[in-house]
């Protein structure tokens, strides 16, 4: 998804609520979602955030 147009906006590149509502994020299939839930459920609270942050890098 190209959001490069935000760089040229006078409002500092902020999205309006209406624009945010139109963005569609792809989701993995249900089986993959269930596998993710199963794995995350095994982790303790602090470990969940560490794992999440590692995936974002």
mmCIF file as Biopython writes it, N, C-alpha, C and O atoms, coordinates in Angstrom:
data_model
#
loop_
_atom_site.group_PDB
_atom_site.id
_atom_site.type_symbol
_atom_site.label_atom_id
_atom_site.label_alt_id
_atom_site.label_comp_id
_atom_site.label_asym_id
_atom_site.label_entity_id
_atom_site.label_seq_id
_atom_site.pdbx_PDB_ins_code
_atom_site.Cartn_x
_atom_site.Cartn_y
_atom_site.Cartn_z
_atom_site.occupancy
_atom_site.B_iso_or_equiv
_atom_site.auth_seq_id
_atom_site.auth_asym_id
_atom_site.pdbx_PDB_model_num
ATOM 1   N N  . UNK A ? 1  ? 0.844   -1.162  0.000  1.0 0.0 1  A 1 
ATOM 2   C CA . UNK A ? 1  ? 0.000   0.000   0.000  1.0 0.0 1  A 1 
ATOM 3   C C  . UNK A ? 1  ? 0.900   1.239   0.000  1.0 0.0 1  A 1 
ATOM 4   O O  . UNK A ? 1  ? 1.778   1.380   0.852  1.0 0.0 1  A 1 
ATOM 5   N N  . UNK A ? 2  ? 0.677   2.107   -0.939 1.0 0.0 2  A 1 
ATOM 6   C CA . UNK A ? 2  ? 1.491   3.310   -1.061 1.0 0.0 2  A 1 
ATOM 7   C C  . UNK A ? 2  ? 0.838   4.462   -0.307 1.0 0.0 2  A 1 
ATOM 8   O O  . UNK A ? 2  ? -0.244  4.915   -0.678 1.0 0.0 2  A 1 
ATOM 9   N N  . UNK A ? 3  ? 1.486   4.932   0.742  1.0 0.0 3  A 1 
ATOM 10  C CA . UNK A ? 3  ? 1.000   6.076   1.511  1.0 0.0 3  A 1 
ATOM 11  C C  . UNK A ? 3  ? 1.918   7.280   1.323  1.0 0.0 3  A 1 
ATOM 12  O O  . UNK A ? 3  ? 1.911   8.209   2.130  1.0 0.0 3  A 1 
ATOM 13  N N  . UNK A ? 4  ? 2.702   7.254   0.255  1.0 0.0 4  A 1 
ATOM 14  C CA . UNK A ? 4  ? 3.643   8.324   -0.026 1.0 0.0 4  A 1 
ATOM 15  C C  . UNK A ? 4  ? 2.997   9.685   -0.183 1.0 0.0 4  A 1 
ATOM 16  O O  . UNK A ? 4  ? 3.637   10.709  0.058  1.0 0.0 4  A 1 
ATOM 17  N N  . UNK A ? 5  ? 1.732   9.707   -0.586 1.0 0.0 5  A 1 
ATOM 18  C CA . UNK A ? 5  ? 1.025   10.977  -0.761 1.0 0.0 5  A 1 
ATOM 19  C C  . UNK A ? 5  ? 0.916   11.769  0.535  1.0 0.0 5  A 1 
ATOM 20  O O  . UNK A ? 5  ? 0.689   12.979  0.499  1.0 0.0 5  A 1 
ATOM 21  N N  . UNK A ? 6  ? 1.074   11.105  1.683  1.0 0.0 6  A 1 
ATOM 22  C CA . UNK A ? 6  ? 0.959   11.794  2.966  1.0 0.0 6  A 1 
ATOM 23  C C  . UNK A ? 6  ? 2.093   12.790  3.194  1.0 0.0 6  A 1 
ATOM 24  O O  . UNK A ? 6  ? 1.932   13.760  3.935  1.0 0.0 6  A 1 
ATOM 25  N N  . UNK A ? 7  ? 3.234   12.553  2.560  1.0 0.0 7  A 1 
ATOM 26  C CA . UNK A ? 7  ? 4.397   13.421  2.761  1.0 0.0 7  A 1 
ATOM 27  C C  . UNK A ? 7  ? 4.153   14.841  2.262  1.0 0.0 7  A 1 
ATOM 28  O O  . UNK A ? 7  ? 4.793   15.778  2.739  1.0 0.0 7  A 1 
ATOM 29  N N  . UNK A ? 8  ? 3.252   15.011  1.326  1.0 0.0 8  A 1 
ATOM 30  C CA . UNK A ? 8  ? 3.036   16.323  0.732  1.0 0.0 8  A 1 
ATOM 31  C C  . UNK A ? 8  ? 1.862   17.069  1.357  1.0 0.0 8  A 1 
ATOM 32  O O  . UNK A ? 8  ? 1.496   18.147  0.888  1.0 0.0 8  A 1 
ATOM 33  N N  . UNK A ? 9  ? 1.284   16.524  2.382  1.0 0.0 9  A 1 
ATOM 34  C CA . UNK A ? 9  ? 0.125   17.171  3.006  1.0 0.0 9  A 1 
ATOM 35  C C  . UNK A ? 9  ? 0.542   18.276  3.964  1.0 0.0 9  A 1 
ATOM 36  O O  . UNK A ? 9  ? 1.550   18.157  4.660  1.0 0.0 9  A 1 
ATOM 37  N N  . UNK A ? 10 ? -0.238  19.353  3.995  1.0 0.0 10 A 1 
ATOM 38  C CA . UNK A ? 10 ? 0.074   20.449  4.913  1.0 0.0 10 A 1 
ATOM 39  C C  . UNK A ? 10 ? -0.187  20.105  6.383  1.0 0.0 10 A 1 
ATOM 40  O O  . UNK A ? 10 ? 0.309   20.797  7.271  1.0 0.0 10 A 1 
ATOM 41  N N  . UNK A ? 11 ? -0.963  19.038  6.653  1.0 0.0 11 A 1 
ATOM 42  C CA . UNK A ? 11 ? -1.269  18.682  8.036  1.0 0.0 11 A 1 
ATOM 43  C C  . UNK A ? 11 ? -0.227  17.745  8.644  1.0 0.0 11 A 1 
ATOM 44  O O  . UNK A ? 11 ? -0.485  17.105  9.663  1.0 0.0 11 A 1 
ATOM 45  N N  . UNK A ? 12 ? 0.929   17.664  8.029  1.0 0.0 12 A 1 
ATOM 46  C CA . UNK A ? 12 ? 2.005   16.838  8.560  1.0 0.0 12 A 1 
ATOM 47  C C  . UNK A ? 12 ? 1.889   15.380  8.182  1.0 0.0 12 A 1 
ATOM 48  O O  . UNK A ? 12 ? 2.563   14.537  8.775  1.0 0.0 12 A 1 
ATOM 49  N N  . UNK A ? 13 ? 1.066   15.064  7.227  1.0 0.0 13 A 1 
ATOM 50  C CA . UNK A ? 13 ? 0.946   13.684  6.771  1.0 0.0 13 A 1 
ATOM 51  C C  . UNK A ? 13 ? 0.000   12.836  7.579  1.0 0.0 13 A 1 
ATOM 52  O O  . UNK A ? 13 ? 0.073   11.608  7.529  1.0 0.0 13 A 1 
ATOM 53  N N  . UNK A ? 14 ? -0.892  13.468  8.328  1.0 0.0 14 A 1 
ATOM 54  C CA . UNK A ? 14 ? -1.836  12.702  9.140  1.0 0.0 14 A 1 
ATOM 55  C C  . UNK A ? 14 ? -2.992  12.210  8.282  1.0 0.0 14 A 1 
ATOM 56  O O  . UNK A ? 14 ? -3.458  12.902  7.377  1.0 0.0 14 A 1 
ATOM 57  N N  . UNK A ? 15 ? -3.438  11.009  8.587  1.0 0.0 15 A 1 
ATOM 58  C CA . UNK A ? 15 ? -4.603  10.464  7.906  1.0 0.0 15 A 1 
ATOM 59  C C  . UNK A ? 15 ? -5.875  10.962  8.586  1.0 0.0 15 A 1 
ATOM 60  O O  . UNK A ? 15 ? -5.933  11.096  9.808  1.0 0.0 15 A 1 
ATOM 61  N N  . UNK A ? 16 ? -6.869  11.227  7.784  1.0 0.0 16 A 1 
ATOM 62  C CA . UNK A ? 16 ? -8.180  11.572  8.315  1.0 0.0 16 A 1 
ATOM 63  C C  . UNK A ? 16 ? -8.909  10.282  8.668  1.0 0.0 16 A 1 
ATOM 64  O O  . UNK A ? 16 ? -8.592  9.217   8.138  1.0 0.0 16 A 1 
ATOM 65  N N  . UNK A ? 17 ? -9.888  10.381  9.564  1.0 0.0 17 A 1 
ATOM 66  C CA . UNK A ? 17 ? -10.622 9.198   10.005 1.0 0.0 17 A 1 
ATOM 67  C C  . UNK A ? 17 ? -11.249 8.466   8.818  1.0 0.0 17 A 1 
ATOM 68  O O  . UNK A ? 17 ? -11.180 7.239   8.746  1.0 0.0 17 A 1 
ATOM 69  N N  . UNK A ? 18 ? -11.849 9.188   7.903  1.0 0.0 18 A 1 
ATOM 70  C CA . UNK A ? 18 ? -12.481 8.572   6.748  1.0 0.0 18 A 1 
ATOM 71  C C  . UNK A ? 18 ? -11.495 7.793   5.892  1.0 0.0 18 A 1 
ATOM 72  O O  . UNK A ? 18 ? -11.823 6.738   5.350  1.0 0.0 18 A 1 
ATOM 73  N N  . UNK A ? 19 ? -10.280 8.325   5.779  1.0 0.0 19 A 1 
ATOM 74  C CA . UNK A ? 19 ? -9.244  7.634   5.018  1.0 0.0 19 A 1 
ATOM 75  C C  . UNK A ? 19 ? -8.798  6.361   5.725  1.0 0.0 19 A 1 
ATOM 76  O O  . UNK A ? 19 ? -8.586  5.325   5.094  1.0 0.0 19 A 1 
ATOM 77  N N  . UNK A ? 20 ? -8.659  6.455   7.038  1.0 0.0 20 A 1 
ATOM 78  C CA . UNK A ? 20 ? -8.256  5.280   7.818  1.0 0.0 20 A 1 
ATOM 79  C C  . UNK A ? 20 ? -9.279  4.159   7.698  1.0 0.0 20 A 1 
ATOM 80  O O  . UNK A ? 20 ? -8.918  2.985   7.614  1.0 0.0 20 A 1 
ATOM 81  N N  . UNK A ? 21 ? -10.543 4.522   7.690  1.0 0.0 21 A 1 
ATOM 82  C CA . UNK A ? 21 ? -11.608 3.521   7.634  1.0 0.0 21 A 1 
ATOM 83  C C  . UNK A ? 21 ? -11.611 2.776   6.297  1.0 0.0 21 A 1 
ATOM 84  O O  . UNK A ? 21 ? -12.136 1.666   6.211  1.0 0.0 21 A 1 
ATOM 85  N N  . UNK A ? 22 ? -11.037 3.372   5.266  1.0 0.0 22 A 1 
ATOM 86  C CA . UNK A ? 22 ? -11.022 2.758   3.941  1.0 0.0 22 A 1 
ATOM 87  C C  . UNK A ? 22 ? -9.850  1.797   3.735  1.0 0.0 22 A 1 
ATOM 88  O O  . UNK A ? 22 ? -9.864  0.997   2.800  1.0 0.0 22 A 1 
ATOM 89  N N  . UNK A ? 23 ? -8.839  1.869   4.601  1.0 0.0 23 A 1 
ATOM 90  C CA . UNK A ? 23 ? -7.660  1.027   4.432  1.0 0.0 23 A 1 
ATOM 91  C C  . UNK A ? 23 ? -8.019  -0.419  4.756  1.0 0.0 23 A 1 
ATOM 92  O O  . UNK A ? 23 ? -8.604  -0.710  5.799  1.0 0.0 23 A 1 
ATOM 93  N N  . UNK A ? 24 ? -7.663  -1.302  3.858  1.0 0.0 24 A 1 
ATOM 94  C CA . UNK A ? 24 ? -7.902  -2.730  4.056  1.0 0.0 24 A 1 
ATOM 95  C C  . UNK A ? 24 ? -6.570  -3.423  4.305  1.0 0.0 24 A 1 
ATOM 96  O O  . UNK A ? 24 ? -5.635  -3.310  3.512  1.0 0.0 24 A 1 
ATOM 97  N N  . UNK A ? 25 ? -6.502  -4.135  5.408  1.0 0.0 25 A 1 
ATOM 98  C CA . UNK A ? 25 ? -5.293  -4.864  5.763  1.0 0.0 25 A 1 
ATOM 99  C C  . UNK A ? 25 ? -5.510  -6.341  5.450  1.0 0.0 25 A 1 
ATOM 100 O O  . UNK A ? 25 ? -6.516  -6.923  5.854  1.0 0.0 25 A 1 
ATOM 101 N N  . UNK A ? 26 ? -4.573  -6.942  4.736  1.0 0.0 26 A 1 
ATOM 102 C CA . UNK A ? 26 ? -4.720  -8.369  4.435  1.0 0.0 26 A 1 
ATOM 103 C C  . UNK A ? 26 ? -4.539  -9.208  5.697  1.0 0.0 26 A 1 
ATOM 104 O O  . UNK A ? 26 ? -3.652  -8.943  6.509  1.0 0.0 26 A 1 
ATOM 105 N N  . UNK A ? 27 ? -5.378  -10.208 5.848  1.0 0.0 27 A 1 
ATOM 106 C CA . UNK A ? 27 ? -5.281  -11.122 6.976  1.0 0.0 27 A 1 
ATOM 107 C C  . UNK A ? 27 ? -4.913  -12.512 6.475  1.0 0.0 27 A 1 
ATOM 108 O O  . UNK A ? 27 ? -5.313  -12.913 5.382  1.0 0.0 27 A 1 
ATOM 109 N N  . UNK A ? 28 ? -4.151  -13.242 7.276  1.0 0.0 28 A 1 
ATOM 110 C CA . UNK A ? 28 ? -3.861  -14.618 6.884  1.0 0.0 28 A 1 
ATOM 111 C C  . UNK A ? 28 ? -5.132  -15.464 6.985  1.0 0.0 28 A 1 
ATOM 112 O O  . UNK A ? 28 ? -6.109  -15.059 7.614  1.0 0.0 28 A 1 
ATOM 113 N N  . UNK A ? 29 ? -5.107  -16.629 6.365  1.0 0.0 29 A 1 
ATOM 114 C CA . UNK A ? 29 ? -6.276  -17.504 6.429  1.0 0.0 29 A 1 
ATOM 115 C C  . UNK A ? 29 ? -6.534  -17.937 7.868  1.0 0.0 29 A 1 
ATOM 116 O O  . UNK A ? 29 ? -5.673  -17.778 8.733  1.0 0.0 29 A 1 
ATOM 117 N N  . UNK A ? 30 ? -7.709  -18.478 8.120  1.0 0.0 30 A 1 
ATOM 118 C CA . UNK A ? 30 ? -8.145  -18.824 9.471  1.0 0.0 30 A 1 
ATOM 119 C C  . UNK A ? 30 ? -7.208  -19.833 10.131 1.0 0.0 30 A 1 
ATOM 120 O O  . UNK A ? 30 ? -6.917  -19.714 11.321 1.0 0.0 30 A 1 
ATOM 121 N N  . UNK A ? 31 ? -6.733  -20.819 9.378  1.0 0.0 31 A 1 
ATOM 122 C CA . UNK A ? 31 ? -5.818  -21.811 9.958  1.0 0.0 31 A 1 
ATOM 123 C C  . UNK A ? 31 ? -4.540  -21.154 10.467 1.0 0.0 31 A 1 
ATOM 124 O O  . UNK A ? 31 ? -4.057  -21.489 11.549 1.0 0.0 31 A 1 
ATOM 125 N N  . UNK A ? 32 ? -3.996  -20.229 9.700  1.0 0.0 32 A 1 
ATOM 126 C CA . UNK A ? 32 ? -2.780  -19.522 10.112 1.0 0.0 32 A 1 
ATOM 127 C C  . UNK A ? 32 ? -3.052  -18.657 11.340 1.0 0.0 32 A 1 
ATOM 128 O O  . UNK A ? 32 ? -2.223  -18.593 12.249 1.0 0.0 32 A 1 
ATOM 129 N N  . UNK A ? 33 ? -4.203  -17.992 11.373 1.0 0.0 33 A 1 
ATOM 130 C CA . UNK A ? 33 ? -4.559  -17.179 12.534 1.0 0.0 33 A 1 
ATOM 131 C C  . UNK A ? 33 ? -4.641  -18.041 13.792 1.0 0.0 33 A 1 
ATOM 132 O O  . UNK A ? 33 ? -4.180  -17.633 14.858 1.0 0.0 33 A 1 
ATOM 133 N N  . UNK A ? 34 ? -5.222  -19.222 13.666 1.0 0.0 34 A 1 
ATOM 134 C CA . UNK A ? 34 ? -5.344  -20.118 14.815 1.0 0.0 34 A 1 
ATOM 135 C C  . UNK A ? 34 ? -3.971  -20.602 15.296 1.0 0.0 34 A 1 
ATOM 136 O O  . UNK A ? 34 ? -3.750  -20.735 16.500 1.0 0.0 34 A 1 
ATOM 137 N N  . UNK A ? 35 ? -3.056  -20.863 14.372 1.0 0.0 35 A 1 
ATOM 138 C CA . UNK A ? 35 ? -1.698  -21.266 14.742 1.0 0.0 35 A 1 
ATOM 139 C C  . UNK A ? 35 ? -1.000  -20.142 15.505 1.0 0.0 35 A 1 
ATOM 140 O O  . UNK A ? 35 ? -0.299  -20.383 16.488 1.0 0.0 35 A 1 
ATOM 141 N N  . UNK A ? 36 ? -1.203  -18.916 15.038 1.0 0.0 36 A 1 
ATOM 142 C CA . UNK A ? 36 ? -0.593  -17.756 15.712 1.0 0.0 36 A 1 
ATOM 143 C C  . UNK A ? 36 ? -1.146  -17.630 17.127 1.0 0.0 36 A 1 
ATOM 144 O O  . UNK A ? 36 ? -0.389  -17.429 18.078 1.0 0.0 36 A 1 
ATOM 145 N N  . UNK A ? 37 ? -2.451  -17.747 17.266 1.0 0.0 37 A 1 
ATOM 146 C CA . UNK A ? 37 ? -3.084  -17.638 18.590 1.0 0.0 37 A 1 
ATOM 147 C C  . UNK A ? 37 ? -2.561  -18.719 19.521 1.0 0.0 37 A 1 
ATOM 148 O O  . UNK A ? 37 ? -2.280  -18.457 20.691 1.0 0.0 37 A 1 
ATOM 149 N N  . UNK A ? 38 ? -2.432  -19.927 19.006 1.0 0.0 38 A 1 
ATOM 150 C CA . UNK A ? 38 ? -1.941  -21.049 19.810 1.0 0.0 38 A 1 
ATOM 151 C C  . UNK A ? 38 ? -0.531  -20.775 20.320 1.0 0.0 38 A 1 
ATOM 152 O O  . UNK A ? 38 ? -0.239  -21.006 21.493 1.0 0.0 38 A 1 
ATOM 153 N N  . UNK A ? 39 ? 0.345   -20.285 19.445 1.0 0.0 39 A 1 
ATOM 154 C CA . UNK A ? 39 ? 1.725   -20.004 19.836 1.0 0.0 39 A 1 
ATOM 155 C C  . UNK A ? 39 ? 1.820   -18.832 20.809 1.0 0.0 39 A 1 
ATOM 156 O O  . UNK A ? 39 ? 2.577   -18.891 21.778 1.0 0.0 39 A 1 
ATOM 157 N N  . UNK A ? 40 ? 1.068   -17.782 20.561 1.0 0.0 40 A 1 
ATOM 158 C CA . UNK A ? 40 ? 1.116   -16.597 21.422 1.0 0.0 40 A 1 
ATOM 159 C C  . UNK A ? 40 ? 0.535   -16.912 22.801 1.0 0.0 40 A 1 
ATOM 160 O O  . UNK A ? 40 ? 0.994   -16.381 23.812 1.0 0.0 40 A 1 
ATOM 161 N N  . UNK A ? 41 ? -0.464  -17.766 22.833 1.0 0.0 41 A 1 
ATOM 162 C CA . UNK A ? 41 ? -1.090  -18.132 24.111 1.0 0.0 41 A 1 
ATOM 163 C C  . UNK A ? 41 ? -0.121  -18.847 25.046 1.0 0.0 41 A 1 
ATOM 164 O O  . UNK A ? 41 ? -0.308  -18.824 26.263 1.0 0.0 41 A 1 
ATOM 165 N N  . UNK A ? 42 ? 0.897   -19.472 24.500 1.0 0.0 42 A 1 
ATOM 166 C CA . UNK A ? 42 ? 1.890   -20.175 25.311 1.0 0.0 42 A 1 
ATOM 167 C C  . UNK A ? 42 ? 2.842   -19.209 26.010 1.0 0.0 42 A 1 
ATOM 168 O O  . UNK A ? 42 ? 3.484   -19.581 26.993 1.0 0.0 42 A 1 
ATOM 169 N N  . UNK A ? 43 ? 2.943   -17.985 25.520 1.0 0.0 43 A 1 
ATOM 170 C CA . UNK A ? 43 ? 3.905   -17.020 26.047 1.0 0.0 43 A 1 
ATOM 171 C C  . UNK A ? 43 ? 3.359   -16.252 27.235 1.0 0.0 43 A 1 
ATOM 172 O O  . UNK A ? 43 ? 2.153   -16.028 27.348 1.0 0.0 43 A 1 
ATOM 173 N N  . UNK A ? 44 ? 4.261   -15.851 28.120 1.0 0.0 44 A 1 
ATOM 174 C CA . UNK A ? 44 ? 3.882   -14.969 29.221 1.0 0.0 44 A 1 
ATOM 175 C C  . UNK A ? 44 ? 3.750   -13.555 28.673 1.0 0.0 44 A 1 
ATOM 176 O O  . UNK A ? 44 ? 4.229   -13.263 27.577 1.0 0.0 44 A 1 
ATOM 177 N N  . UNK A ? 45 ? 3.104   -12.680 29.430 1.0 0.0 45 A 1 
ATOM 178 C CA . UNK A ? 45 ? 2.769   -11.334 28.949 1.0 0.0 45 A 1 
ATOM 179 C C  . UNK A ? 45 ? 3.970   -10.565 28.390 1.0 0.0 45 A 1 
ATOM 180 O O  . UNK A ? 45 ? 3.897   -10.046 27.276 1.0 0.0 45 A 1 
ATOM 181 N N  . UNK A ? 46 ? 5.065   -10.482 29.135 1.0 0.0 46 A 1 
ATOM 182 C CA . UNK A ? 46 ? 6.243   -9.734  28.677 1.0 0.0 46 A 1 
ATOM 183 C C  . UNK A ? 46 ? 6.831   -10.376 27.421 1.0 0.0 46 A 1 
ATOM 184 O O  . UNK A ? 46 ? 7.285   -9.676  26.516 1.0 0.0 46 A 1 
ATOM 185 N N  . UNK A ? 47 ? 6.819   -11.690 27.372 1.0 0.0 47 A 1 
ATOM 186 C CA . UNK A ? 47 ? 7.362   -12.393 26.213 1.0 0.0 47 A 1 
ATOM 187 C C  . UNK A ? 47 ? 6.540   -12.142 24.962 1.0 0.0 47 A 1 
ATOM 188 O O  . UNK A ? 47 ? 7.074   -12.130 23.853 1.0 0.0 47 A 1 
ATOM 189 N N  . UNK A ? 48 ? 5.232   -11.939 25.142 1.0 0.0 48 A 1 
ATOM 190 C CA . UNK A ? 48 ? 4.359   -11.662 23.992 1.0 0.0 48 A 1 
ATOM 191 C C  . UNK A ? 48 ? 4.802   -10.380 23.297 1.0 0.0 48 A 1 
ATOM 192 O O  . UNK A ? 48 ? 4.912   -10.334 22.072 1.0 0.0 48 A 1 
ATOM 193 N N  . UNK A ? 49 ? 5.055   -9.341  24.089 1.0 0.0 49 A 1 
ATOM 194 C CA . UNK A ? 49 ? 5.463   -8.064  23.495 1.0 0.0 49 A 1 
ATOM 195 C C  . UNK A ? 49 ? 6.849   -8.175  22.874 1.0 0.0 49 A 1 
ATOM 196 O O  . UNK A ? 49 ? 7.090   -7.605  21.810 1.0 0.0 49 A 1 
ATOM 197 N N  . UNK A ? 50 ? 7.762   -8.894  23.513 1.0 0.0 50 A 1 
ATOM 198 C CA . UNK A ? 50 ? 9.100   -9.075  22.949 1.0 0.0 50 A 1 
ATOM 199 C C  . UNK A ? 50 ? 9.036   -9.809  21.624 1.0 0.0 50 A 1 
ATOM 200 O O  . UNK A ? 50 ? 9.737   -9.449  20.679 1.0 0.0 50 A 1 
ATOM 201 N N  . UNK A ? 51 ? 8.204   -10.830 21.546 1.0 0.0 51 A 1 
ATOM 202 C CA . UNK A ? 51 ? 8.047   -11.601 20.307 1.0 0.0 51 A 1 
ATOM 203 C C  . UNK A ? 51 ? 7.443   -10.716 19.215 1.0 0.0 51 A 1 
ATOM 204 O O  . UNK A ? 51 ? 7.893   -10.737 18.070 1.0 0.0 51 A 1 
ATOM 205 N N  . UNK A ? 52 ? 6.427   -9.942  19.577 1.0 0.0 52 A 1 
ATOM 206 C CA . UNK A ? 52 ? 5.777   -9.041  18.646 1.0 0.0 52 A 1 
ATOM 207 C C  . UNK A ? 52 ? 6.757   -8.019  18.088 1.0 0.0 52 A 1 
ATOM 208 O O  . UNK A ? 52 ? 6.808   -7.791  16.879 1.0 0.0 52 A 1 
ATOM 209 N N  . UNK A ? 53 ? 7.531   -7.408  18.969 1.0 0.0 53 A 1 
ATOM 210 C CA . UNK A ? 53 ? 8.517   -6.409  18.549 1.0 0.0 53 A 1 
ATOM 211 C C  . UNK A ? 53 ? 9.572   -7.041  17.647 1.0 0.0 53 A 1 
ATOM 212 O O  . UNK A ? 53 ? 10.024  -6.410  16.691 1.0 0.0 53 A 1 
ATOM 213 N N  . UNK A ? 54 ? 9.960   -8.258  17.935 1.0 0.0 54 A 1 
ATOM 214 C CA . UNK A ? 54 ? 10.957  -8.939  17.094 1.0 0.0 54 A 1 
ATOM 215 C C  . UNK A ? 54 ? 10.406  -9.201  15.698 1.0 0.0 54 A 1 
ATOM 216 O O  . UNK A ? 54 ? 11.141  -9.114  14.714 1.0 0.0 54 A 1 
ATOM 217 N N  . UNK A ? 55 ? 9.128   -9.518  15.607 1.0 0.0 55 A 1 
ATOM 218 C CA . UNK A ? 55 ? 8.509   -9.761  14.305 1.0 0.0 55 A 1 
ATOM 219 C C  . UNK A ? 55 ? 8.409   -8.485  13.477 1.0 0.0 55 A 1 
ATOM 220 O O  . UNK A ? 55 ? 8.416   -8.545  12.248 1.0 0.0 55 A 1 
ATOM 221 N N  . UNK A ? 56 ? 8.316   -7.343  14.132 1.0 0.0 56 A 1 
ATOM 222 C CA . UNK A ? 56 ? 8.191   -6.074  13.422 1.0 0.0 56 A 1 
ATOM 223 C C  . UNK A ? 56 ? 9.525   -5.619  12.825 1.0 0.0 56 A 1 
ATOM 224 O O  . UNK A ? 56 ? 9.540   -4.787  11.918 1.0 0.0 56 A 1 
ATOM 225 N N  . UNK A ? 57 ? 10.617  -6.143  13.312 1.0 0.0 57 A 1 
ATOM 226 C CA . UNK A ? 57 ? 11.933  -5.708  12.827 1.0 0.0 57 A 1 
ATOM 227 C C  . UNK A ? 57 ? 12.289  -6.351  11.520 1.0 0.0 57 A 1 
ATOM 228 O O  . UNK A ? 57 ? 13.362  -6.092  10.976 1.0 0.0 57 A 1 
#
